[in-house]
Amino acid sequence: MPRFAVADMHGIHAILYALFDDQEKLDRSAMRRQVELCLGVGVHGMAALGLATEASKLTDAERRMVMDWIAEDTGGKVPLALTIFGASVAEQIAQVRHAESVGADWLILQPPMVGQYGAAEYIRFFGRVAEATDLPVAIQNAPAFMGRGLSSSEISDLVRQHPNIQLVKGEGPVVDIAGLVEATGGKLPIFNGRAGLEMLDNLRIGCRGLILAPDCIDYAVAAYDAFVCGDEQEALLHYRTMLPAVVSTMQGIEHLMAYGKRLFASRAGLLVQDRTPALRPNAVGLAMIERFATDLGPLRRRRPDAREYRGRTIVTES
C-alpha cells in the first residue's frame, strides 16, 4: 500500500542517472551518493528507470537492482516512483511486481519501445498493465523523445477507463501541457520534465511539479519552494541561475546523458563512465560544463524553514 496519497504528491522529484564504473557496471556507491545528495537538497520525491536512467541500456536484472537500491536508499522519506520498461505486457507486469515488492509508491508506464502503432493499441497496452496493480499509475507521454505518445484527449479517455491511472509524466512544451490540463479539467496531477525548461510557467498552468535529473536539482527545489510560498521574484532568481545550464544540456536525451550527467558529477564530486554505445563529449562541451559547474557551485543542502504547502512542511533555503 503506498505511503503517500496522490493528492499530496507535488514538487521537484529527482530522476536518477545511471552511474557506471570503469567496467561499465552500475556503480553501487555512486548511485547511493546520488540519492543522498538529492534527499539532502530537499527533493519532494525520488524516481528511477526513466529516460535519464538509461533503462534501455540496462538488463532486466539491472533494472530490478536499481529498484532495490533506490528503495533502500530513499528509505520511505519521500514518495518513490519507478518507471516500468518493457516490450510486452508480460515483461512490464513482471517489472511492476518487483516495484511493488520494494515498496514503490507509484509507477510510471512507458510505451513499449518496439514498432509504431496507433493510439488504440497503446491505450490497450497501458490499460492491461495498469489493471495488474493497485498502485497509482502514471503514463509517460514523451512523443518528442520516444517517438510514440498519446494526445491530450486520448490520455483523458484512458484515465476514465482505468481509475488507478491517476497521474501523467509529461515531456513537452508548456503550451502542449496546458492542453492536457484543460482536457482533464485540471483534476489530473501532471508532472513535466525536460530538465526544467519553462519550469515556472509549468507551475502557473497547474502542473503539480517536475521530475528532473539532478544536475540543477537544488536550484529547482529552491525555485519551486519559493513559488508555492508566493515569492515569485525569489523563484525567478533561482530559475534564472540554473537556466543557462538547462538550455545547454537539454538538447536531446543523448546530449543530456553526455553533458547533464557530467554537470551533476562535477557538482557532486563524482566521476562519469559511459556505457557503450554513448554520445562522447567533446572539448567544447566539457569546457561549457566546467563553467556551469563553477557558476552553480557544489550541490547545496537545504535548511528547514517553517513554510507549508498542502499541509506538508516544505524545505526552503534560509
C-alpha positions as CSV (number, residue, x, y, z in Angstrom):
1,M,0.0,0.0,0.0
2,P,1.5,3.4,-1.0
3,R,2.7,5.6,1.9
4,F,1.8,8.8,0.1
5,A,-1.5,9.9,-1.3
6,V,-1.6,11.0,-4.9
7,A,-3.4,14.2,-3.8
8,D,-0.3,15.1,-1.7
9,M,2.3,14.5,-4.3
10,H,3.9,17.7,-5.6
11,G,7.2,19.5,-6.1
12,I,10.5,18.6,-7.6
13,H,11.2,14.9,-7.9
14,A,14.7,13.7,-8.8
15,I,15.0,11.0,-11.5
16,L,18.3,9.2,-11.1
17,Y,21.1,9.0,-13.6
18,A,22.6,5.6,-14.2
19,L,26.1,5.8,-12.9
20,F,28.6,3.3,-14.1
21,D,32.1,2.3,-13.1
22,D,35.1,1.9,-15.4
23,Q,34.0,-1.6,-16.3
24,E,30.6,-0.2,-17.4
25,K,28.8,-1.9,-14.5
26,L,26.4,0.0,-12.3
27,D,28.3,1.7,-9.5
28,R,26.6,1.0,-6.2
29,S,28.4,3.6,-4.1
30,A,27.9,6.4,-6.7
31,M,24.2,5.5,-7.0
32,R,23.8,5.7,-3.3
33,R,25.6,9.0,-3.1
34,Q,23.3,10.4,-5.8
35,V,20.2,9.6,-3.7
36,E,21.8,11.0,-0.6
37,L,22.6,14.3,-2.4
38,C,19.1,14.6,-3.8
39,L,17.5,14.0,-0.4
40,G,19.9,16.5,1.1
41,V,18.8,19.3,-1.2
42,G,15.2,18.7,-0.2
43,V,13.6,17.0,-3.2
44,H,9.9,16.2,-2.7
45,G,10.1,12.8,-4.4
46,M,12.5,10.3,-5.9
47,A,12.2,8.3,-9.2
48,A,14.3,5.9,-11.3
49,L,14.4,4.0,-14.5
50,G,13.1,6.7,-16.9
51,L,14.9,8.1,-19.8
52,A,17.6,9.7,-17.6
53,T,18.4,6.3,-16.0
54,E,19.0,4.8,-19.5
55,A,16.7,2.0,-18.8
56,S,17.0,0.7,-22.4
57,K,20.7,0.0,-21.7
58,L,20.1,-2.0,-18.6
59,T,19.3,-5.7,-18.4
60,D,16.1,-6.9,-16.7
61,A,18.2,-7.9,-13.7
62,E,19.9,-4.5,-13.5
63,R,16.5,-2.7,-13.6
64,R,15.4,-4.7,-10.7
65,M,18.7,-4.0,-8.9
66,V,18.2,-0.2,-9.4
67,M,14.7,-0.6,-7.9
68,D,16.2,-2.4,-4.9
69,W,18.9,0.2,-4.4
70,I,16.7,3.4,-4.7
71,A,14.1,1.9,-2.4
72,E,16.7,1.1,0.2
73,D,18.5,4.4,-0.1
74,T,15.3,6.5,-0.1
75,G,14.0,4.7,2.9
76,G,10.5,5.9,2.6
77,K,11.5,9.5,3.3
78,V,9.7,10.8,0.1
79,P,7.4,9.3,-2.5
80,L,9.1,6.8,-4.7
81,A,8.2,6.4,-8.4
82,L,9.6,3.6,-10.5
83,T,9.3,3.7,-14.3
84,I,8.2,0.4,-15.9
85,F,10.1,-0.5,-19.1
86,G,9.4,-3.5,-21.3
87,A,8.5,-4.6,-24.8
88,S,5.4,-6.6,-23.8
89,V,2.6,-6.6,-21.3
90,A,4.1,-9.7,-19.6
91,E,7.5,-8.1,-19.3
92,Q,6.1,-4.9,-17.8
93,I,3.9,-6.7,-15.4
94,A,6.9,-8.6,-14.1
95,Q,8.6,-5.3,-13.5
96,V,5.5,-4.0,-11.8
97,R,5.6,-6.9,-9.4
98,H,9.2,-6.2,-8.4
99,A,8.4,-2.5,-8.0
100,E,5.5,-3.4,-5.7
101,S,7.8,-5.7,-3.7
102,V,10.3,-3.0,-2.9
103,G,7.7,-0.5,-1.8
104,A,7.2,1.8,-4.7
105,D,4.5,4.5,-4.1
106,W,3.6,4.9,-7.7
107,L,4.5,3.6,-11.1
108,I,5.2,5.4,-14.4
109,L,4.4,3.3,-17.5
110,Q,6.4,3.8,-20.7
111,P,5.1,2.7,-24.1
112,P,6.8,-0.3,-25.4
113,M,9.8,0.8,-27.5
114,V,9.1,-1.6,-30.3
115,G,7.2,-0.9,-33.5
116,Q,4.9,2.0,-34.2
117,Y,1.2,1.6,-33.5
118,G,-2.0,3.7,-33.4
119,A,-3.3,5.2,-30.2
120,A,-5.9,2.5,-29.6
121,E,-3.1,-0.1,-29.4
122,Y,-1.2,1.9,-26.8
123,I,-4.3,2.5,-24.8
124,R,-5.0,-1.2,-24.7
125,F,-1.4,-1.9,-23.7
126,F,-1.3,0.7,-20.9
127,G,-4.7,-0.5,-19.7
128,R,-3.7,-4.1,-19.3
129,V,-0.6,-3.2,-17.3
130,A,-2.5,-0.7,-15.1
131,E,-5.1,-3.4,-14.3
132,A,-2.4,-5.6,-12.9
133,T,-1.6,-3.4,-10.0
134,D,-3.4,-1.5,-7.3
135,L,-0.7,1.2,-7.1
136,P,-1.3,4.6,-8.6
137,V,-0.1,4.7,-12.2
138,A,1.2,7.5,-14.4
139,I,1.6,7.4,-18.2
140,Q,4.9,8.8,-19.5
141,N,3.9,10.8,-22.6
142,A,7.1,11.9,-24.3
143,P,6.5,11.7,-28.1
144,A,9.3,14.0,-29.0
145,F,11.8,11.8,-27.2
146,M,10.3,8.4,-27.6
147,G,8.7,8.6,-31.0
148,R,5.3,7.5,-29.7
149,G,2.7,9.0,-27.5
150,L,-1.0,9.9,-26.9
151,S,-2.9,13.1,-27.4
152,S,-4.5,15.0,-24.5
153,S,-8.0,13.7,-25.3
154,E,-6.6,10.1,-25.6
155,I,-5.0,10.4,-22.2
156,S,-8.2,11.7,-20.8
157,D,-10.1,8.7,-22.2
158,L,-7.5,6.3,-20.8
159,V,-7.8,7.8,-17.3
160,R,-11.6,7.5,-17.4
161,Q,-11.3,3.8,-18.4
162,H,-8.8,2.9,-15.7
163,P,-9.3,4.6,-12.3
164,N,-5.8,3.8,-11.0
165,I,-4.2,5.8,-13.8
166,Q,-4.0,8.9,-11.7
167,L,-1.1,10.9,-13.0
168,V,0.8,11.9,-16.1
169,K,4.6,12.3,-16.6
170,G,4.9,14.7,-19.5
171,E,7.8,15.7,-21.5
172,G,6.6,18.6,-23.6
173,P,6.4,22.4,-24.1
174,V,4.2,24.2,-21.6
175,V,1.7,25.1,-24.4
176,D,1.1,21.4,-25.1
177,I,0.9,20.5,-21.4
178,A,-1.7,23.3,-21.0
179,G,-3.9,21.4,-23.4
180,L,-3.6,18.3,-21.2
181,V,-4.5,20.3,-18.1
182,E,-7.6,21.6,-20.0
183,A,-8.6,18.1,-21.3
184,T,-8.5,16.6,-17.9
185,G,-10.3,19.5,-16.2
186,G,-7.2,20.3,-14.1
187,K,-8.0,17.2,-11.9
188,L,-5.1,15.0,-13.0
189,P,-1.8,15.6,-11.3
190,I,0.7,16.3,-14.1
191,F,4.5,16.4,-13.7
192,N,6.5,17.8,-16.5
193,G,10.2,17.2,-17.2
194,R,12.5,18.5,-19.9
195,A,15.3,19.3,-17.4
196,G,13.2,22.2,-16.0
197,L,12.7,24.2,-19.2
198,E,9.8,26.6,-18.7
199,M,9.6,25.5,-15.1
200,L,7.7,28.4,-13.6
201,D,5.2,28.5,-16.4
202,N,4.5,24.8,-15.9
203,L,3.6,25.6,-12.3
204,R,1.5,28.6,-13.4
205,I,-0.7,26.4,-15.7
206,G,-1.3,23.9,-13.0
207,C,1.4,21.3,-13.1
208,R,1.9,19.6,-9.7
209,G,5.6,19.7,-10.1
210,L,8.5,18.5,-12.3
211,I,10.6,15.3,-12.4
212,L,14.2,16.3,-13.2
213,A,17.6,14.8,-13.5
214,P,19.8,16.0,-10.5
215,D,22.3,18.3,-12.2
216,C,20.5,21.5,-11.2
217,I,18.1,19.9,-8.7
218,D,19.0,22.2,-5.8
219,Y,18.1,25.3,-7.7
220,A,14.9,23.7,-9.0
221,V,13.8,22.9,-5.4
222,A,14.6,26.4,-4.2
223,A,12.6,27.9,-7.1
224,Y,9.7,25.6,-6.5
225,D,9.5,26.2,-2.8
226,A,9.7,30.0,-3.3
227,F,7.0,29.8,-6.0
228,V,4.5,27.9,-3.9
229,C,5.1,30.3,-1.0
230,G,4.1,33.2,-3.2
231,D,7.6,34.6,-3.7
232,E,7.9,34.6,-7.5
233,Q,10.8,37.0,-7.5
234,E,12.9,34.6,-5.5
235,A,11.7,31.7,-7.6
236,L,12.7,33.6,-10.7
237,L,16.1,34.3,-9.3
238,H,16.8,30.6,-8.7
239,Y,15.4,29.6,-12.1
240,R,17.4,32.2,-14.0
241,T,20.6,30.9,-12.3
242,M,20.0,27.3,-13.5
243,L,18.6,28.2,-16.9
244,P,21.8,28.5,-19.0
245,A,22.9,25.1,-17.9
246,V,19.5,23.6,-18.5
247,V,19.3,25.1,-22.1
248,S,22.8,23.8,-22.8
249,T,22.3,20.2,-21.6
250,M,18.7,19.7,-22.7
251,Q,19.3,19.4,-26.4
252,G,18.0,15.8,-26.5
253,I,18.3,12.7,-24.3
254,E,21.7,11.5,-25.5
255,H,23.0,15.1,-25.1
256,L,21.7,15.1,-21.5
257,M,23.4,11.8,-20.8
258,A,26.7,13.2,-22.2
259,Y,26.7,16.6,-20.6
260,G,23.9,16.8,-18.0
261,K,25.3,13.7,-16.2
262,R,28.8,15.3,-16.2
263,L,27.4,18.5,-14.8
264,F,25.8,16.6,-11.9
265,A,29.0,14.6,-11.4
266,S,31.2,17.7,-11.3
267,R,28.9,19.4,-8.7
268,A,28.7,16.1,-6.7
269,G,32.4,15.2,-6.7
270,L,31.8,12.1,-8.8
271,L,33.3,10.7,-12.0
272,V,31.3,9.7,-15.1
273,Q,31.9,6.5,-17.1
274,D,29.8,5.8,-20.1
275,R,28.2,2.5,-21.1
276,T,28.7,1.9,-24.8
277,P,27.1,3.0,-27.0
278,A,27.1,6.6,-25.9
279,L,27.5,10.1,-27.2
280,R,31.0,11.1,-26.3
281,P,31.5,14.6,-25.1
282,N,33.9,16.9,-26.9
283,A,36.3,19.5,-25.6
284,V,33.9,22.4,-26.2
285,G,31.1,20.8,-24.4
286,L,33.3,19.8,-21.5
287,A,34.5,23.3,-21.1
288,M,30.9,24.6,-21.0
289,I,30.0,22.1,-18.3
290,E,33.0,23.1,-16.3
291,R,31.9,26.8,-16.4
292,F,28.4,25.9,-15.5
293,A,29.6,23.7,-12.5
294,T,31.8,26.6,-11.3
295,D,28.9,29.1,-11.6
296,L,26.4,26.8,-9.8
297,G,28.8,25.5,-7.2
298,P,28.5,22.2,-5.3
299,L,25.0,20.8,-4.8
300,R,23.7,22.7,-1.8
301,R,21.9,21.2,1.2
302,R,18.7,23.0,2.4
303,R,17.9,24.0,6.0
304,P,14.3,23.5,7.1
305,D,12.1,26.5,7.3
306,A,8.5,26.6,8.7
307,R,6.7,27.0,5.5
308,E,4.0,24.6,4.4
309,Y,2.2,23.6,1.2
310,R,-0.9,21.4,1.0
311,G,-0.4,20.8,4.7
312,R,3.1,19.4,4.3
313,T,6.2,21.1,5.6
314,I,8.5,22.0,2.6
315,V,12.2,22.9,2.7
316,T,13.5,26.2,1.5
317,E,16.8,28.0,1.6
318,S,17.3,30.2,4.6
